Amino acid sequence: MLLPKFEYHDPGKLTEACRLMAELGQGARLLAGGTDLLVNMKKSLVRPQHVVSLGRIPELASLKKEGRRIRIGSCVNIADIAREPVISERLTALSEGALSLGSPLIRNLATIGGNIVTARPAADMPPPLIAYGAKIKLQKKGKSRTIPLDAFFTGPGSTVLEHGELLSEIMIEMPSSLSGASYIKLGVRKALEISLASAAAFIRLDSPEGRIKDARIALGSVAPTPLRSRSAEEVLLGECPSPALFTKASEEAARDARPIDDFRGSAEYRRDMVKVLTRRALDKALKRAIENQEK
């Protein structure tokens, strides 16, 4: 299956890429890892007149720690995220999400930015990123803005990206001591699987045996967009962790979910699994928070 004809652009600077997108208009598409765009082009689902590659722009391939903040360029591939020590050690849920995405071949090509901007409800990167309170930087010619990731998605395949705008960076504040997170994905197979449901949980304690000071719960594959369960978070805040509390929060997360019936699973099954996955994610997050007293 051959690609349709198009004009290829290979800018070396972010400002140049923004200029090209502004000038080329609706007929242009951005190319990062290509695991989504090139497949859709071969299937003639999209037929761009221009393809603007982001592969030679240094800042988009950067992954660095600045103080207590991690800055991840949108073209950093998933494999690099999975093997980066600061992520596997300090942002464990994000590492878990990266390792659950596709296969080693796909992870070496797919980018974190691409997994976000395609806005698929089952994507593996958004739930752990939302659980960590990630923010993203959006840029276009002469303008940039920073928004919380959980405000980015508007529907399946739909986001707040404006014409000519691109995602340049993901920013995560390093979790403080007594905080922990986890990401759990449910699928029929162990790999190369689109999730039936997924859950990410983050909690921060005020003391080793104290109350929950901060909490975020994010769900995948159970709503038109990656979903933050604020009602589950409200149940947790200010309370001492306990099995009964985590069960109650998991039930609230299931109530927030808006799953559909499809060939991979029923809405009822997905809702039941939200309870199970959220409870397990909270248990793992608590264990990691208690262990994380010195960091």
C-alpha positions as CSV (number, residue, x, y, z in Angstrom):
1,M,0.0,0.0,0.0
2,L,1.7,3.2,-1.2
3,L,1.5,6.6,0.4
4,P,-0.3,9.3,-1.6
5,K,1.7,12.2,-3.0
6,F,2.6,15.0,-0.7
7,E,5.2,17.7,-0.2
8,Y,7.7,17.0,2.6
9,H,9.1,19.8,4.9
10,D,11.9,19.2,7.3
11,P,12.4,22.2,9.6
12,G,15.3,22.4,12.0
13,K,13.8,24.9,14.4
14,L,10.5,25.1,16.3
15,T,9.8,28.6,15.0
16,E,10.2,27.4,11.5
17,A,7.8,24.5,12.0
18,C,5.2,27.0,13.5
19,R,5.7,29.3,10.5
20,L,5.2,26.4,8.0
21,M,2.0,25.3,9.8
22,A,0.6,28.8,9.7
23,E,1.4,29.3,6.0
24,L,0.5,25.9,4.7
25,G,-3.0,25.9,6.3
26,Q,-5.4,23.0,6.6
27,G,-3.6,20.9,4.0
28,A,-0.6,20.3,6.3
29,R,-0.1,17.6,8.9
30,L,2.7,17.2,11.5
31,L,4.9,14.1,11.5
32,A,6.5,12.9,14.7
33,G,6.9,9.1,15.1
34,G,4.5,8.4,12.2
35,T,2.9,5.4,13.9
36,D,-0.5,7.0,13.4
37,L,-0.2,9.4,10.5
38,L,1.6,7.2,8.1
39,V,-0.8,4.3,8.7
40,N,-3.8,6.6,8.1
41,M,-2.2,8.0,4.9
42,K,-1.7,4.5,3.5
43,K,-5.3,3.7,4.2
44,S,-6.3,7.0,2.5
45,L,-8.1,8.1,5.7
46,V,-6.1,11.4,5.5
47,R,-4.5,12.9,2.4
48,P,-2.4,15.9,3.4
49,Q,-0.9,18.1,0.7
50,H,2.1,18.9,3.0
51,V,3.8,16.9,5.8
52,V,5.9,18.8,8.2
53,S,8.4,16.7,10.1
54,L,9.4,17.5,13.7
55,G,12.3,15.0,13.8
56,R,15.1,17.5,13.4
57,I,14.0,20.0,16.1
58,P,16.3,19.6,19.1
59,E,14.1,21.0,21.8
60,L,11.2,18.6,20.9
61,A,13.5,15.6,21.5
62,S,14.7,16.9,24.9
63,L,14.0,15.2,28.2
64,K,15.5,17.0,31.2
65,K,15.1,17.7,34.9
66,E,15.2,21.4,35.9
67,G,15.0,21.8,39.7
68,R,11.8,19.9,40.7
69,R,10.3,19.9,37.3
70,I,10.6,17.3,34.5
71,R,10.4,18.8,31.0
72,I,9.6,16.3,28.2
73,G,9.7,17.4,24.5
74,S,6.8,16.2,22.5
75,C,9.0,14.1,20.2
76,V,10.6,12.1,22.9
77,N,9.8,8.5,22.1
78,I,8.0,6.1,24.4
79,A,11.0,3.8,24.8
80,D,13.2,6.6,26.0
81,I,10.6,7.6,28.6
82,A,10.3,4.0,29.8
83,R,14.1,3.6,30.3
84,E,14.8,7.1,31.7
85,P,16.0,6.6,35.3
86,V,14.4,9.7,36.8
87,I,11.1,8.6,35.3
88,S,11.3,5.0,36.3
89,E,12.4,6.0,39.9
90,R,10.3,9.1,40.5
91,L,7.4,9.0,38.1
92,T,6.7,5.3,38.3
93,A,3.2,5.4,36.9
94,L,4.4,7.2,33.8
95,S,7.0,4.5,33.3
96,E,4.3,1.8,33.7
97,G,2.2,3.6,31.1
98,A,5.1,3.7,28.6
99,L,5.9,0.0,29.1
100,S,2.3,-1.0,28.5
101,L,2.1,0.8,25.2
102,G,2.2,-1.4,22.1
103,S,5.4,-3.4,21.4
104,P,9.1,-2.6,21.6
105,L,9.1,-1.7,17.9
106,I,6.2,0.8,18.3
107,R,7.7,2.3,21.5
108,N,10.9,3.1,19.7
109,L,8.9,5.1,17.1
110,A,5.8,6.5,18.9
111,T,6.2,9.8,20.7
112,I,4.6,11.0,23.9
113,G,3.3,14.0,22.0
114,G,1.7,11.9,19.3
115,N,0.0,9.7,21.9
116,I,-1.5,12.8,23.5
117,V,-2.6,14.8,20.4
118,T,-4.3,11.9,18.7
119,A,-6.7,12.1,21.6
120,R,-7.7,8.5,21.7
121,P,-9.7,7.5,24.8
122,A,-7.6,4.3,25.2
123,A,-4.2,6.0,24.9
124,D,-1.7,5.0,27.6
125,M,0.1,8.2,28.3
126,P,-2.7,10.6,29.3
127,P,-4.0,8.8,32.5
128,P,-0.7,8.7,34.3
129,L,0.2,12.2,33.1
130,I,-3.1,13.6,34.4
131,A,-2.6,11.8,37.7
132,Y,0.7,13.6,38.1
133,G,-0.9,16.9,37.3
134,A,1.0,17.4,34.0
135,K,0.8,20.6,32.0
136,I,1.5,21.0,28.3
137,K,2.9,23.8,26.2
138,L,1.1,24.6,23.0
139,Q,2.8,26.8,20.4
140,K,2.0,28.5,17.1
141,K,3.5,31.3,15.1
142,G,4.0,34.3,17.5
143,K,2.1,32.7,20.4
144,S,2.3,30.1,23.1
145,R,0.2,29.0,26.0
146,T,0.4,26.4,28.8
147,I,-2.7,24.4,30.0
148,P,-3.3,21.5,32.3
149,L,-3.4,18.2,30.3
150,D,-6.8,17.3,31.6
151,A,-8.2,20.5,29.9
152,F,-6.8,19.5,26.5
153,F,-9.2,16.8,25.3
154,T,-12.7,17.6,24.1
155,G,-13.8,14.3,22.5
156,P,-12.5,11.2,20.6
157,G,-9.8,12.6,18.3
158,S,-10.7,16.1,19.3
159,T,-8.7,18.7,21.4
160,V,-8.4,22.4,22.0
161,L,-5.5,22.7,19.5
162,E,-6.0,25.7,17.3
163,H,-5.2,25.9,13.6
164,G,-1.4,25.9,13.2
165,E,-0.8,25.1,16.8
166,L,1.4,22.2,18.0
167,L,2.2,20.5,21.3
168,S,5.9,21.3,22.1
169,E,6.4,20.2,25.7
170,I,5.0,18.3,28.7
171,M,5.9,19.5,32.2
172,I,5.6,17.6,35.4
173,E,6.4,18.8,38.9
174,M,8.5,16.2,40.7
175,P,6.3,14.5,43.4
176,S,7.3,15.3,46.9
177,S,8.1,12.9,49.7
178,L,5.2,10.7,50.9
179,S,3.6,10.6,47.5
180,G,3.1,7.7,45.2
181,A,1.3,6.8,41.9
182,S,0.4,3.8,39.8
183,Y,-1.0,3.0,36.4
184,I,-2.9,-0.3,35.6
185,K,-4.2,-1.3,32.2
186,L,-6.6,-4.1,31.4
187,G,-6.5,-5.8,28.1
188,V,-7.2,-9.2,26.6
189,R,-3.4,-9.7,25.9
190,K,-0.3,-8.8,27.7
191,A,1.1,-6.7,24.9
192,L,0.1,-5.0,21.6
193,E,-3.3,-4.4,23.2
194,I,-5.7,-1.5,23.3
195,S,-7.0,-1.2,26.8
196,L,-10.5,-2.2,27.8
197,A,-10.1,0.1,30.8
198,S,-7.2,1.7,32.6
199,A,-6.7,3.7,35.8
200,A,-4.0,5.9,37.2
201,A,-3.9,7.0,40.8
202,F,-1.7,9.5,42.7
203,I,-1.9,10.2,46.4
204,R,0.2,12.3,48.8
205,L,0.1,11.8,52.6
206,D,0.7,14.5,55.2
207,S,2.7,12.0,57.3
208,P,3.7,8.3,57.1
209,E,0.5,7.2,59.0
210,G,-1.5,10.3,58.3
211,R,-4.2,11.6,56.0
212,I,-4.4,12.0,52.3
213,K,-3.3,15.6,51.5
214,D,-3.6,15.3,47.7
215,A,-5.2,12.8,45.3
216,R,-5.8,12.5,41.6
217,I,-7.6,9.6,39.7
218,A,-7.5,9.4,35.9
219,L,-9.3,6.8,33.8
220,G,-8.8,5.6,30.2
221,S,-11.0,3.8,27.7
222,V,-14.2,4.4,29.7
223,A,-15.3,7.8,28.4
224,P,-15.0,9.9,25.2
225,T,-11.8,11.4,26.6
226,P,-9.3,10.5,29.3
227,L,-11.3,11.1,32.4
228,R,-10.4,12.6,35.7
229,S,-12.6,11.3,38.5
230,R,-13.0,14.3,40.7
231,S,-15.7,12.8,42.8
232,A,-13.4,9.9,43.7
233,E,-10.7,12.4,44.6
234,E,-13.1,14.3,46.9
235,V,-13.8,11.0,48.8
236,L,-10.1,10.6,49.5
237,L,-9.0,14.1,50.4
238,G,-8.4,14.7,54.1
239,E,-9.1,11.0,55.1
240,C,-6.8,8.3,56.5
241,P,-6.2,5.6,53.9
242,S,-8.1,2.4,54.5
243,P,-9.6,-0.5,52.5
244,A,-13.1,0.9,53.0
245,L,-12.1,4.4,51.9
246,F,-10.4,3.0,48.7
247,T,-13.5,0.9,48.0
248,K,-15.7,3.9,48.3
249,A,-13.4,6.0,46.0
250,S,-13.4,3.2,43.5
251,E,-17.1,3.1,43.4
252,E,-17.2,6.8,42.8
253,A,-14.8,6.4,39.9
254,A,-17.0,3.8,38.4
255,R,-20.0,6.2,38.6
256,D,-18.0,8.9,36.8
257,A,-17.1,6.5,34.0
258,R,-19.1,6.7,30.7
259,P,-18.1,3.5,28.9
260,I,-19.6,2.1,25.7
261,D,-20.4,-1.3,24.4
262,D,-18.1,-2.5,21.6
263,F,-16.6,-5.7,20.3
264,R,-13.9,-5.6,23.0
265,G,-16.2,-5.4,26.0
266,S,-19.5,-4.2,27.3
267,A,-20.1,-1.0,29.1
268,E,-21.2,-2.9,32.2
269,Y,-18.0,-4.9,32.3
270,R,-15.8,-1.8,31.8
271,R,-17.6,-0.1,34.7
272,D,-17.0,-3.0,36.9
273,M,-13.4,-3.1,35.9
274,V,-13.0,0.6,36.8
275,K,-13.8,-0.3,40.4
276,V,-11.2,-3.1,40.4
277,L,-8.5,-1.2,38.6
278,T,-8.9,2.0,40.7
279,R,-8.8,0.1,43.9
280,R,-5.6,-1.7,42.8
281,A,-4.0,1.5,41.6
282,L,-4.8,3.2,44.9
283,D,-3.3,0.3,46.9
284,K,-0.1,0.5,44.9
285,A,0.1,4.3,45.1
286,L,-0.3,4.1,48.9
287,K,2.5,1.5,49.2
288,R,4.8,3.7,47.1
289,A,3.9,6.8,49.1
290,I,4.8,5.2,52.3
291,E,8.1,4.0,50.8
292,N,8.8,7.4,49.4
293,Q,9.7,9.2,52.7
294,E,13.2,10.4,51.9
295,K,12.8,11.6,48.3
